Amino acid sequence: MFVGITSAFFYMQILDYRRTIGETERAEKYPLLDKLHRSNLAQAFIYILGLGLVWTALLCGHSAIAHPYSWSTAANIAYNCLTRVGFALGNFLQILVFYLSGFTFGKAFLSRPLFLVTGKLCYITGLITPIMVQLIYSTLPNGLFVSFNKVLELGIGNVVCVMIAAFLLYLLFEFPFRRLIEHTLLPYVSHDDVYHLAYVRRTS
């Protein structure tokens, strides 16, 4: 949650930075953001650091999976406390580079229609993932020896199953209801015109 709020805060600051007219005023008002926008080296370092945090969080538990009970209590506590934070922080750092207009190849690649479609499923997958995990893992007929290869297999299988279920839910529920609301209630409860007018006044 903290990483998500911080990401939103940085994004709003970047929008304010871009609305500021004049390079000198930008540099004076937002010195850190100005340096990050102009430094390709800093953007590359941030992205590599974020990528390293993600891979470290994903693979640092290999020894515990390969040899159960080999970790001490302190190591288990550190793993459970730090890996999720490190994974979220690593993703945030990679997204931050996109916010800073860096990694143009990555932005062009992720702007393809396939990723735009799957991006609409993020909210649904976040809601149903715990349910799908329980359905997949808790309904097995026999016990499961969790080796490293099996963890990767189950993880990839979980992603595939969740994406398929989310796509079906989107087609059957979210898309029809969203269209229905857009043509019935939205014109009466929307404040888009007010937001647009406030944005125009702020930028003019």
N, C-alpha and C positions, 0 to 999 in steps of 0.2 A: 504494500500500500504506500509506504513512504517513497519507494522508488518511483511508483506511478505518479504520485503527487509532485515529486521533484521534476519528473519528466515534463509534466504539464506546465509547471512553473517556468522551466527553461524555454519551452516552446512559446509561451506567451511573451517572455522577455525577448526572444528572437524576433517575433512578430513586431514588437515595439521598436526594436532595433532597425528593422527593415523599413518601417514607416517613417523613421527619422530622416529628414531631408538634409543633405550635406554631409560629406565624409568627415569633416572636422568635428561637427556636432556629434556624429555617431561615435567617433573615437573618444570624445570627452565624456559623453554620457554613458557609454557601454564599452569601457576599455578592454575588458576580458573578451567579450563577444567579438569585438572588432579584431582583436589579435587572432582569435580562433578562426574567424571567417577568412582571414588573409593568409594563414599559415597552413600550407599543405602538409608540412612535416608534423605539426601538432595534430592535425586531423588523422594522419596515418598512424601516429602513436596511439591516439585514443581508440581507433578502430582495432588495432592489433591487441591492445590491452583488453578491450571488451571481448574480442574473440578468444583470447587466452583464458579469461575468467570463465567463459561459457564452457570451453573444452575441459578446463580443470575441474569445474563443478560436475561435469558429466562423467569423467573418467577417474577421478581421484579415489572413488570407492572400489576400484577393481580388486585390490588386495583383500578387502573384507569380504567381497563376493567370492573370490577364489578360495579363501581360507577363512570360513566363518569362525567367529570367536577369537580371531587373531588380534583384533583391536582392543585397546583398553577402554574403560568407561569414559575417560577424558577424551579419547580420540573419537568415540561415538558421539559424545555431546558436541564436540567441535564440528564434526561432520554435519550433524542435524541442524546446528545453529547457523553455520556459515555457508553451506552449499547453496541453499535457496537464495540467500542474500547475494552471494557471488554470482549466481546465474542471472538473477534479475538485474543486478548492477552491470554485468557484462552486456546484456541485451540493451540496457539503457545507453551505455556508451556507444554501441554500434548505431543505435537509432539517432543519437546526438550528432553523429557525423553526417547523417542524412539531413538533419535539421540545419546543419551549418553549410548546406549546399556542397558537401563533399561526396566522393565516391559516385561520380556520375554514371559509371558503368553499372553499378549496383542498382541505382535508382531506375535507370532505363530497363534493366532486366526485370525488376520487381513491378514495373509499370505495365507489363504485358497483361492482356485480358485474363489469362488464367489466374494470375495472382490477384487481380482485382476481384474476380469472382470468389476465390477462396478467402479473401480478406473479409468478405461479408459474413463468413461463417465463424469468425473469431469469438463473437459474443456467445453464440449458441454452444460452441465447443467448450467454452469456459464453464457454462452452466451444466452440461451433461457429462463432462469428463469424469467427475467422481462416481456418477451412476454407472457409466460404461465400464470403469475400472472394476467396480464391484461385480458387475454382471460377468465380465470376462474372467476375473481371477477367482471369484468365490463360487462359481458354478462348475469348476472342473471336477470330473468324476474321481480323480485320484490326486494325491499329493504331488508337489512339483519341486524338483531339485533346482534351485535358482543358481545356475552357473552364469558366468559373464555373458556367454553367447545366448543363453536363454533370456537373460535380462534384455539384451538388445532385440531379440526376436519378439518378446512380449511388448517392449516399448514401441517398436515399429508397428506391430499389429494393433496395438491400442490406438495409435494415431490414425491408422487407416480406418478402423471401425468407427472411431469418433467422427472422422470427417464424413464418412458415408451417412451416418445417422444424422449429423448436423445438416447435411445437404437435403436429406429427405424432410427434416423438420422445417427447413427454410422454404422449400417448395410447397409443403402442405399447410403450413401455418403462418410463418412470418410474412412471406411475400403477399399472399392474398389479404391478410388483415392490414398490412401496411398500405396496400393499394386502396382498400376500403376506407381506411381512416383518411388518406390523402384527399379522397373525393367527397367525404362527408363532414367529418369533424374538424379537420386541419384548417380550413379557411376561417373558421370561427374562433379557434384557440391559438393560432400561430401568431408569433411576434416577429416574424422574419422581416417584415417591412420596417419595424422599429429598429431592429438590429442593423439593417442595411443603412438606414438614415443616420444612426449614431456612428457607424463606421465611416460613412462618407464625410460627415462633419469632422470626425477626428483626423482624417487623412488630408482634408482640404486646407 
